[in-house]
């Protein structure tokens, strides 16, 4: 009997119950790959599936100028191959090589459990940072560096309070305003999709919108934390200029760590390849983790400048 082949499954034909069961039972499970998340963060996705959903890979895709291509949505750090079995050496490459020819361009992030074994894609290395929260808060704080401790103390002296953000719209408006100059590529439609993710996650008690508030009840920093598969993801965050000056984000993250310390959880900081941001995460004792991005351009030479 021939081994099962990797099949391309259109969105309308995906068995979402089996899909989510595979994601949840995968050692590298993460919220981004769940059907509810994909349904809200992007306009369309299809899938590659092996067997009876023992191994799966989402293909987030769209068309532009008549060309179909695969891309990584904003607010979705990792996708790639997931399995309720041990991912064998070579299976990730087999999945990548099974992407249908109709997709002429691919730019996608894999996940921490995926190694690359194909010559048909170029790749780059990315770093995220994880902090194990199983220890008690005193032990975790002992691993903070001196700069982090100093900034937490500074925020405390400014009488900053940590409490929920009142509405999703307030959070989105605040985030968009503060990321406008840093991330101009994130458009209103992307924030709208993020709002849908937040709404679902809050309704299912798997997320928090937390803010750092000044003495006059002005929002200085905010974070959307989503919880999934023993992971708390620092998914979307921003600070106002005043919040930066008062070190509000340091106090906000310390509050999250205190709330979740002593539990079988890890805090995923979602990055970063940017040295200054990486230093910020490392200041809390977080450790680097490596994952890969893959790229393939099979466009005609006249279209090689195509960008998503």
Order of alpha helices (4+ residues) and beta strands (2+ residues): beta-alpha-alpha-beta-beta-beta-beta-alpha-beta-beta-alpha-alpha-beta-alpha-alpha-beta-beta-beta-alpha-alpha-beta-alpha-beta
